[in-house]
Amino acid sequence: MIVVALVPGPAVITITSASLTGGFKRGLYLTIGVIIADYIFILFAISGLAIVAETMGTTFIYIQYLCSIYLIWFGISLWFSSNTLQNKRQKSIVRYHVRIYVNY
């Protein structure tokens, strides 16, 4: 999760390119705009979930429980699954490098 947080997203790349092409002031304005847009998006998401929860009542709670049960089942099935796809990928990578080495 730390790696995902450290990798720059599209907003960072946009702000960097705007700062390099338009200067500090343009980058600052764009940064402020991105922060305001993020806060508005978070506010809409929170209020939208609150409205959905209010209108659905107890059905929303049942949906939450069903989703949590599904996620637990999915995690357990992933935990106990075999890594056949990963093994196939590793074998194909090895074959690829062997073919390059042998010039096949």
DSSP file (Angstrom, degrees, kcal/mol; ACC not computed):
  #  RESIDUE AA STRUCTURE BP1 BP2  ACC     N-H-->O    O-->H-N    N-H-->O    O-->H-N    TCO  KAPPA ALPHA  PHI   PSI    X-CA   Y-CA   Z-CA
    1    1 A M     >        0   0    0      0, 0.0     4,-1.7     0, 0.0     5,-0.1   0.000 360.0 360.0 360.0 -31.7    0.0    0.0    0.0
    2    2 A I  H  >  +     0   0    0      1,-0.2     4,-1.6     2,-0.2     5,-0.1   0.882 360.0  54.5 -65.8 -37.1    2.9    2.3    0.7
    3    3 A V  H  > S+     0   0    0      1,-0.2     4,-1.5     2,-0.2    -1,-0.2   0.905 106.5  51.3 -63.4 -40.7    4.1    1.9   -2.9
    4    4 A V  H  4 S+     0   0    0      1,-0.2    -1,-0.2     2,-0.2    -2,-0.2   0.874 109.9  50.2 -63.8 -36.8    0.7    2.9   -4.2
    5    5 A A  H  < S+     0   0    0     -4,-1.7    -1,-0.2     1,-0.2    -2,-0.2   0.804 111.1  49.1 -71.1 -28.2    0.9    6.0   -2.1
    6    6 A L  H  < S+     0   0    0     -4,-1.6    -1,-0.2    -5,-0.1    -2,-0.2   0.721  89.6  91.4 -84.8 -21.0    4.3    6.9   -3.3
    7    7 A V  S  < S-     0   0    0     -4,-1.5     2,-0.1    -5,-0.1    -4,-0.0  -0.609  83.8-119.3 -77.0 127.3    3.6    6.6   -7.0
    8    8 A P        -     0   0    0      0, 0.0    -2,-0.1     0, 0.0    -1,-0.1  -0.413  27.8-148.2 -69.8 141.0    2.5    9.9   -8.5
    9    9 A G     >  -     0   0    0     -2,-0.1     4,-1.9     1,-0.0     5,-0.2  -0.234  36.5 -82.2 -95.2-172.3   -1.0   10.0  -10.0
   10   10 A P  H  > S+     0   0    0      0, 0.0     4,-2.4     0, 0.0     5,-0.2   0.828 126.6  57.0 -64.2 -32.0   -2.4   12.0  -12.9
   11   11 A A  H  > S+     0   0    0      2,-0.2     4,-2.6     1,-0.2     5,-0.2   0.915 107.5  47.6 -66.2 -41.2   -2.9   15.1  -10.7
   12   12 A V  H  > S+     0   0    0      2,-0.2     4,-2.5     1,-0.2    -1,-0.2   0.907 113.1  48.2 -65.6 -41.3    0.7   15.2   -9.6
   13   13 A I  H  X S+     0   0    0     -4,-1.9     4,-2.5     2,-0.2    -1,-0.2   0.901 112.9  48.6 -66.5 -39.8    1.9   14.8  -13.2
   14   14 A T  H  X S+     0   0    0     -4,-2.4     4,-2.5     2,-0.2    -2,-0.2   0.921 112.7  47.5 -64.8 -44.1   -0.5   17.5  -14.4
   15   15 A I  H  X S+     0   0    0     -4,-2.6     4,-2.4     2,-0.2    -2,-0.2   0.909 112.5  49.8 -64.7 -41.3    0.6   19.9  -11.7
   16   16 A T  H  X S+     0   0    0     -4,-2.5     4,-2.3     2,-0.2    -2,-0.2   0.930 113.0  45.3 -63.4 -45.8    4.3   19.2  -12.4
   17   17 A S  H  X S+     0   0    0     -4,-2.5     4,-2.2     1,-0.2     5,-0.3   0.887 113.5  50.1 -67.6 -36.6    3.9   19.8  -16.1
   18   18 A A  H  X S+     0   0    0     -4,-2.5     4,-2.8     2,-0.2     5,-0.4   0.883 111.6  49.0 -66.8 -37.1    1.8   22.9  -15.5
   19   19 A S  H  X S+     0   0    0     -4,-2.4     4,-1.5    -5,-0.2    -2,-0.2   0.894 112.5  47.7 -68.6 -38.9    4.4   24.2  -13.1
   20   20 A L  H  < S+     0   0    0     -4,-2.3    -2,-0.2    -5,-0.2    -1,-0.2   0.876 122.1  34.0 -70.2 -36.4    7.2   23.5  -15.6
   21   21 A T  H  < S+     0   0    0     -4,-2.2    -2,-0.2    -5,-0.2    -3,-0.2   0.854 132.4  26.5 -87.4 -35.3    5.5   25.2  -18.5
   22   22 A G  H  < S-     0   0    0     -4,-2.8     4,-0.4     1,-0.3    -3,-0.2   0.505 105.3-119.6-109.3  -5.8    3.6   28.0  -16.8
   23   23 A G     X  -     0   0    0     -4,-1.5     4,-1.8    -5,-0.4    -1,-0.3  -0.349  44.6 -50.0  96.7-178.8    5.7   28.7  -13.7
   24   24 A F  H  > S+     0   0    0      1,-0.2     4,-2.6     2,-0.2     5,-0.2   0.889 129.2  54.7 -63.8 -43.5    5.1   28.6  -10.0
   25   25 A K  H  > S+     0   0    0      1,-0.2     4,-2.5     2,-0.2    -1,-0.2   0.912 109.0  47.2 -61.8 -44.3    1.9   30.6  -10.0
   26   26 A R  H  > S+     0   0    0     -4,-0.4     4,-2.2     1,-0.2    -1,-0.2   0.905 113.1  49.2 -64.8 -41.0    0.1   28.4  -12.5
   27   27 A G  H  X S+     0   0    0     -4,-1.8     4,-2.3    -9,-0.2    -2,-0.2   0.883 110.6  51.1 -64.5 -38.6    1.2   25.3  -10.6
   28   28 A L  H  X S+     0   0    0     -4,-2.6     4,-2.4     2,-0.2    -2,-0.2   0.925 110.6  47.8 -64.8 -45.2    0.0   26.8   -7.3
   29   29 A Y  H  X S+     0   0    0     -4,-2.5     4,-2.3     1,-0.2    -2,-0.2   0.903 112.7  49.0 -62.8 -40.5   -3.4   27.6   -8.8
   30   30 A L  H  X S+     0   0    0     -4,-2.2     4,-2.4     2,-0.2    -1,-0.2   0.893 110.0  51.8 -66.7 -38.6   -3.8   24.2  -10.2
   31   31 A T  H  X S+     0   0    0     -4,-2.3     4,-2.3     2,-0.2    -2,-0.2   0.925 110.5  47.9 -62.3 -45.1   -2.8   22.6   -6.9
   32   32 A I  H  X S+     0   0    0     -4,-2.4     4,-2.4     1,-0.2    -2,-0.2   0.901 111.7  51.3 -62.8 -40.3   -5.4   24.6   -5.1
   33   33 A G  H  X S+     0   0    0     -4,-2.3     4,-2.5     2,-0.2    -2,-0.2   0.899 109.7  48.8 -63.4 -41.4   -8.0   23.6   -7.7
   34   34 A V  H  X S+     0   0    0     -4,-2.4     4,-2.3     2,-0.2    -2,-0.2   0.904 111.7  49.4 -66.3 -40.9   -7.2   19.9   -7.3
   35   35 A I  H  X S+     0   0    0     -4,-2.3     4,-2.2     2,-0.2    -2,-0.2   0.925 112.5  47.0 -64.6 -44.2   -7.4   20.1   -3.6
   36   36 A I  H  X S+     0   0    0     -4,-2.4     4,-2.4     1,-0.2    -2,-0.2   0.916 112.3  50.5 -63.6 -42.2  -10.8   21.9   -3.7
   37   37 A A  H  X S+     0   0    0     -4,-2.5     4,-2.5     1,-0.2    -1,-0.2   0.891 109.3  51.7 -63.3 -38.9  -12.1   19.4   -6.3
   38   38 A D  H  X S+     0   0    0     -4,-2.3     4,-2.5     2,-0.2    -1,-0.2   0.923 110.3  48.1 -62.8 -44.0  -11.0   16.5   -4.1
   39   39 A Y  H  X S+     0   0    0     -4,-2.2     4,-2.4     2,-0.2    -2,-0.2   0.902 112.0  49.4 -64.5 -39.8  -12.8   17.9   -1.1
   40   40 A I  H  X S+     0   0    0     -4,-2.4     4,-2.6     2,-0.2    -2,-0.2   0.921 111.2  50.0 -63.9 -42.8  -16.0   18.5   -3.2
   41   41 A F  H  X S+     0   0    0     -4,-2.5     4,-2.4     1,-0.2    -2,-0.2   0.917 111.2  48.2 -61.4 -43.8  -15.8   14.9   -4.5
   42   42 A I  H  X S+     0   0    0     -4,-2.5     4,-2.5     2,-0.2     5,-0.2   0.903 111.4  51.0 -63.4 -41.3  -15.4   13.5   -0.9
   43   43 A L  H  X S+     0   0    0     -4,-2.4     4,-2.6     1,-0.2     5,-0.2   0.920 111.5  47.2 -62.9 -44.5  -18.3   15.6    0.3
   44   44 A F  H  X S+     0   0    0     -4,-2.6     4,-2.5     2,-0.2    -2,-0.2   0.899 112.4  50.2 -63.4 -40.2  -20.5   14.4   -2.6
   45   45 A A  H  X S+     0   0    0     -4,-2.4     4,-2.1    -5,-0.2    -2,-0.2   0.924 113.4  44.9 -65.0 -44.0  -19.5   10.8   -1.9
   46   46 A I  H  X S+     0   0    0     -4,-2.5     4,-2.0     2,-0.2    -2,-0.2   0.928 116.2  45.2 -66.5 -45.3  -20.2   11.0    1.8
   47   47 A S  H  X S+     0   0    0     -4,-2.6     4,-2.2    -5,-0.2    -2,-0.2   0.873 111.7  53.5 -68.7 -34.9  -23.6   12.8    1.3
   48   48 A G  H  X S+     0   0    0     -4,-2.5     4,-2.3    -5,-0.2    -1,-0.2   0.914 109.9  47.0 -64.6 -42.3  -24.6   10.4   -1.5
   49   49 A L  H  X S+     0   0    0     -4,-2.1     4,-2.6     1,-0.2    -1,-0.2   0.868 110.7  53.0 -66.3 -35.4  -23.9    7.4    0.8
   50   50 A A  H  X S+     0   0    0     -4,-2.0     4,-2.2     2,-0.2    -2,-0.2   0.909 109.9  47.6 -66.3 -40.3  -25.8    9.0    3.6
   51   51 A I  H  X S+     0   0    0     -4,-2.2     4,-2.4     2,-0.2     5,-0.2   0.917 112.9  48.6 -66.4 -42.2  -28.8    9.5    1.3
   52   52 A V  H  X S+     0   0    0     -4,-2.3     4,-2.1     1,-0.2     5,-0.2   0.920 111.9  49.5 -62.9 -42.9  -28.7    5.9    0.0
   53   53 A A  H  X S+     0   0    0     -4,-2.6     4,-1.4     1,-0.2     7,-0.2   0.884 112.3  48.3 -64.8 -38.1  -28.4    4.6    3.6
   54   54 A E  H  < S+     0   0    0     -4,-2.2    -2,-0.2     1,-0.2    -1,-0.2   0.918 114.1  44.2 -68.7 -43.0  -31.4    6.7    4.7
   55   55 A T  H  < S+     0   0    0     -4,-2.4    -2,-0.2     1,-0.2    -1,-0.2   0.842 116.7  44.9 -74.0 -31.9  -33.7    5.8    1.9
   56   56 A M  H >< S-     0   0    0     -4,-2.1     3,-1.6    -5,-0.2    -1,-0.2   0.743  84.9-179.2 -85.2 -22.5  -32.9    2.0    2.0
   57   57 A G  T >X  -     0   0    0     -4,-1.4     4,-0.7     1,-0.3     3,-0.7  -0.386  68.0  -1.7  65.0-128.0  -33.1    1.7    5.7
   58   58 A T  H 3> S+     0   0    0      1,-0.2     4,-2.0     2,-0.2    -1,-0.3   0.727 125.2  70.4 -73.0 -20.7  -32.4   -1.8    7.0
   59   59 A T  H <> S+     0   0    0     -3,-1.6     4,-2.4     1,-0.2    -1,-0.2   0.884  94.6  56.0 -61.4 -36.8  -31.9   -3.1    3.5
   60   60 A F  H <> S+     0   0    0     -3,-0.7     4,-2.1    -7,-0.2    -1,-0.2   0.876 105.5  51.1 -62.8 -37.8  -28.7   -1.1    3.3
   61   61 A I  H  X S+     0   0    0     -4,-0.7     4,-2.3     2,-0.2    -1,-0.2   0.912 109.5  49.9 -65.6 -42.6  -27.4   -2.9    6.5
   62   62 A Y  H  X S+     0   0    0     -4,-2.0     4,-2.6     1,-0.2    -2,-0.2   0.896 109.8  51.1 -62.7 -39.6  -28.2   -6.3    4.9
   63   63 A I  H  X S+     0   0    0     -4,-2.4     4,-2.5     2,-0.2    -1,-0.2   0.900 108.6  52.1 -63.9 -40.1  -26.3   -5.3    1.8
   64   64 A Q  H  X S+     0   0    0     -4,-2.1     4,-2.4     2,-0.2    -2,-0.2   0.928 111.2  46.7 -61.0 -44.9  -23.4   -4.3    3.9
   65   65 A Y  H  X S+     0   0    0     -4,-2.3     4,-2.5     2,-0.2    -2,-0.2   0.911 112.1  50.3 -64.9 -42.1  -23.4   -7.7    5.7
   66   66 A L  H  X S+     0   0    0     -4,-2.6     4,-2.3     1,-0.2    -1,-0.2   0.910 111.7  48.5 -62.3 -41.7  -23.7   -9.5    2.4
   67   67 A C  H  X S+     0   0    0     -4,-2.5     4,-2.5     2,-0.2    -2,-0.2   0.900 111.3  49.4 -65.5 -40.5  -20.8   -7.6    0.9
   68   68 A S  H  X S+     0   0    0     -4,-2.4     4,-2.3     2,-0.2    -2,-0.2   0.897 110.8  50.0 -67.4 -38.3  -18.6   -8.2    3.9
   69   69 A I  H  X S+     0   0    0     -4,-2.5     4,-2.7     2,-0.2    -2,-0.2   0.915 111.0  50.1 -63.5 -42.0  -19.4  -11.9    3.8
   70   70 A Y  H  X S+     0   0    0     -4,-2.3     4,-2.8     1,-0.2    -2,-0.2   0.922 110.8  48.7 -62.0 -44.2  -18.5  -12.0    0.1
   71   71 A L  H  X S+     0   0    0     -4,-2.5     4,-2.4     2,-0.2    -1,-0.2   0.891 111.7  49.0 -65.2 -38.5  -15.2  -10.2    0.8
   72   72 A I  H  X S+     0   0    0     -4,-2.3     4,-2.5     2,-0.2    -2,-0.2   0.935 113.2  47.2 -64.6 -45.7  -14.3  -12.6    3.6
   73   73 A W  H  X S+     0   0    0     -4,-2.7     4,-2.6     1,-0.2    -2,-0.2   0.913 112.4  50.3 -60.6 -42.9  -15.2  -15.6    1.3
   74   74 A F  H  X S+     0   0    0     -4,-2.8     4,-2.1     1,-0.2    -1,-0.2   0.904 111.2  48.3 -63.4 -42.1  -13.1  -14.1   -1.5
   75   75 A G  H  X S+     0   0    0     -4,-2.4     4,-2.2     2,-0.2    -2,-0.2   0.912 112.5  47.7 -64.7 -43.4  -10.1  -13.5    0.7
   76   76 A I  H  X S+     0   0    0     -4,-2.5     4,-2.0     2,-0.2    -2,-0.2   0.914 111.6  50.3 -64.9 -42.0  -10.2  -17.0    2.1
   77   77 A S  H  X S+     0   0    0     -4,-2.6     4,-0.7     1,-0.2    -1,-0.2   0.874 111.9  48.2 -65.8 -35.3  -10.6  -18.5   -1.3
   78   78 A L  H  < S+     0   0    0     -4,-2.1     3,-0.4    -5,-0.2    -1,-0.2   0.884 109.0  54.6 -68.2 -37.3   -7.6  -16.5   -2.5
   79   79 A W  H  < S+     0   0    0     -4,-2.2    -2,-0.2     1,-0.2    -1,-0.2   0.904 115.7  36.9 -62.0 -42.6   -5.6  -17.6    0.5
   80   80 A F  H  < S+     0   0    0     -4,-2.0    -1,-0.2    -5,-0.1    -2,-0.2   0.451  94.7 107.1 -93.1  -1.0   -6.1  -21.3   -0.1
   81   81 A S  S  < S-     0   0    0     -4,-0.7     2,-0.2    -3,-0.4    -3,-0.0  -0.405  72.5-113.3 -77.1 155.3   -5.9  -21.1   -3.9
   82   82 A S        -     0   0    0     -2,-0.1     2,-0.8     1,-0.1     3,-0.4  -0.536  18.7-123.5 -84.8 156.0   -2.9  -22.5   -5.8
   83   83 A N     >  +     0   0    0      1,-0.2     4,-2.4    -2,-0.2     5,-0.2  -0.310  60.4 138.3 -93.3  50.5   -0.7  -20.1   -7.6
   84   84 A T  H  > S+     0   0    0     -2,-0.8     4,-2.3     1,-0.2    -1,-0.2   0.891  70.6  50.3 -66.5 -39.2   -1.0  -21.9  -11.0
   85   85 A L  H  > S+     0   0    0     -3,-0.4     4,-2.2     2,-0.2    -1,-0.2   0.917 111.9  47.7 -65.3 -42.2   -1.3  -18.7  -13.0
   86   86 A Q  H  > S+     0   0    0      2,-0.2     4,-2.4     1,-0.2    -2,-0.2   0.901 111.6  50.7 -65.3 -40.2    1.8  -17.3  -11.4
   87   87 A N  H  X S+     0   0    0     -4,-2.4     4,-2.3     1,-0.2    -2,-0.2   0.895 109.7  50.8 -64.2 -39.2    3.7  -20.5  -12.0
   88   88 A K  H  X S+     0   0    0     -4,-2.3     4,-2.3     2,-0.2    -2,-0.2   0.904 110.5  49.4 -64.3 -41.0    2.7  -20.5  -15.6
   89   89 A R  H  X S+     0   0    0     -4,-2.2     4,-2.3     2,-0.2    -2,-0.2   0.923 111.0  49.0 -63.6 -43.9    3.9  -16.9  -16.0
   90   90 A Q  H  X S+     0   0    0     -4,-2.4     4,-2.3     1,-0.2    -2,-0.2   0.904 111.6  49.3 -64.2 -40.1    7.2  -17.7  -14.4
   91   91 A K  H  X S+     0   0    0     -4,-2.3     4,-2.5     1,-0.2    -1,-0.2   0.899 111.0  49.4 -65.8 -39.3    7.7  -20.8  -16.7
   92   92 A S  H  X S+     0   0    0     -4,-2.3     4,-2.3     2,-0.2    -1,-0.2   0.868 110.1  51.3 -68.8 -34.4    6.9  -18.7  -19.8
   93   93 A I  H  X S+     0   0    0     -4,-2.3     4,-2.3     2,-0.2    -2,-0.2   0.915 110.4  49.1 -66.0 -42.1    9.3  -16.0  -18.7
   94   94 A V  H  X S+     0   0    0     -4,-2.3     4,-2.4     1,-0.2    -2,-0.2   0.931 111.5  49.2 -62.5 -44.6   12.0  -18.6  -18.2
   95   95 A R  H  X S+     0   0    0     -4,-2.5     4,-2.6     1,-0.2    -1,-0.2   0.902 109.4  53.2 -60.8 -40.3   11.3  -20.1  -21.7
   96   96 A Y  H  X S+     0   0    0     -4,-2.3     4,-1.9     1,-0.2    -1,-0.2   0.928 111.5  44.3 -60.6 -46.2   11.4  -16.7  -23.2
   97   97 A H  H  X S+     0   0    0     -4,-2.3     4,-2.3     2,-0.2    -1,-0.2   0.860 112.1  52.6 -69.7 -34.8   14.8  -16.0  -21.8
   98   98 A V  H  X S+     0   0    0     -4,-2.4     4,-2.9     2,-0.2     5,-0.2   0.920 108.7  51.0 -65.0 -42.1   16.1  -19.4  -22.7
   99   99 A R  H  X>S+     0   0    0     -4,-2.6     5,-2.5     1,-0.2     4,-1.2   0.883 110.5  48.9 -63.0 -38.1   14.9  -18.8  -26.3
  100  100 A I  H  <5S+     0   0    0     -4,-1.9    -1,-0.2     3,-0.2    -2,-0.2   0.922 113.7  46.8 -65.5 -42.6   16.8  -15.5  -26.4
  101  101 A Y  H  <5S+     0   0    0     -4,-2.3    -2,-0.2     1,-0.2    -1,-0.2   0.907 118.4  39.9 -66.3 -41.4   19.9  -17.1  -25.0
  102  102 A V  H  <5S-     0   0    0     -4,-2.9    -1,-0.2    -5,-0.2    -2,-0.2   0.627 107.9-126.5 -82.8 -12.9   19.8  -20.1  -27.4
  103  103 A N  T  <5       0   0    0     -4,-1.2    -3,-0.2    -5,-0.2    -4,-0.1   0.929 360.0 360.0  66.0  48.0   18.7  -17.7  -30.3
  104  104 A Y      <       0   0    0     -5,-2.5    -4,-0.1    -6,-0.1    -5,-0.1   0.390 360.0 360.0 -97.5 360.0   15.6  -19.9  -31.0
